[in-house]
Amino acid sequence: MVNYDGRMGAAYVAGRAMAQDEVRRWTGAFAEHVPDRRPLDVLDLGSGVGRLTPGLAEEFQGRVYGVEPSDRMRAAAEQAPHPNVTYLKGAAEDIPLPEASVDVVLMFLSFHHFPDPLQGLREVRRVLRPGGVALLRTQFSDLMPDLFWYAYFPSAREVDAAMYRSLAATKALAGAAGLTPGADVVRIAAEEWRTLRQRYERLSHRALSTFEHLPPDEVEQGFARFAADAERDPDRVMPVYDATMLVLTRPSGLLTRPR
Ligand SMILES: C[S@@+](CC[C@H](N)C(=O)[O-])C[C@H]1O[C@@H](n2cnc3c(N)ncnc32)[C@H](O)[C@@H]1O
């Protein structure tokens, strides 16, 4: 389990920051999968340092709740207040919101951290209004991207894949929680283009769970080789990768109670 109240909490702001344009690309992509009406109330579940939370308030024009268990991550989010955003201490397994209180739930790279993902998704269903949608931005073990920097860390690909469930297993969990998964995975290209040096600088904060699970000497040696390449060829523009997202709907019919 990754401790976001420890080193990761401090590294996250520096190593995973998003520019405003990038935030807008994400929220614009989310808008294609939610009901058309505005305002929409949103829960950002596992909101972390609030990278996307104020952007959700701008895009969807309703109340936004950022629910986050780590005090350190939540405190960082609260440094940038927004009049329509409320941060709450809590976790997916026991969401501190009433039944049928939001139209959209975003889980942005948080789902794989839930200790009890089925209970988490049951809670997502409970807080969603009928017809509401959950946007599950996650990786799938059988659809992992071939990231260029895996070349520096021989075990990283395997370590990353082990953190995630397959698409079929994820859909099965959603179904068991009473949520209807979309037939296809949505692919989103919202990430900023960055040079090799910029990529190195971001990754060297080690604000990715991957590095928490790799042997320390592999991390050290990998970053030494990565640093040397970034020094040699700093301006090379590196590839961006499509992100995967699964859309889950809370059915609006009456006969939809989860088993
Ligand atoms: C990789 S970070 C992503 C944060 C944010 N969504 C973002 O993209 O910037 C994962 C977050 O999930 C949170 N988390 C861990 N366990 C959780 C749980 N059971 N319920 C909700 N969030 C959880 C962590 O504290 C952390 O802030």
The ligand as a Gaussian input file, in Angstrom:
#p B3LYP/6-31G(d) Opt

LIG

0 1
 C       -2.376000       8.475000      -7.584000
 S       -3.229000       9.457000      -6.386000
 C       -4.398000      10.304000      -7.458000
 C       -4.941000      11.560000      -6.862000
 C       -5.818000      12.415000      -7.775000
 N       -6.989000      11.688000      -8.221000
 C       -4.994000      12.899000      -8.948000
 O       -5.085000      12.341000     -10.030000
 O       -4.236000      13.845000      -8.766000
 C       -4.266000       8.276000      -5.546000
 C       -5.099000       8.881000      -4.434000
 O       -6.037000       7.888000      -3.960000
 C       -6.174000       8.072000      -2.578000
 N       -6.753000       6.874000      -1.940000
 C       -6.106000       5.819000      -1.396000
 N       -6.982000       4.963000      -0.862000
 C       -8.221000       5.468000      -1.079000
 C       -9.545000       5.045000      -0.741000
 N       -9.777000       3.896000      -0.101000
 N      -10.579000       5.830000      -1.079000
 C      -10.365000       6.992000      -1.758000
 N       -9.125000       7.444000      -2.110000
 C       -8.075000       6.699000      -1.778000
 C       -4.750000       8.364000      -2.119000
 O       -4.701000       8.930000      -0.813000
 C       -4.273000       9.295000      -3.221000
 O       -4.526000      10.651000      -2.927000

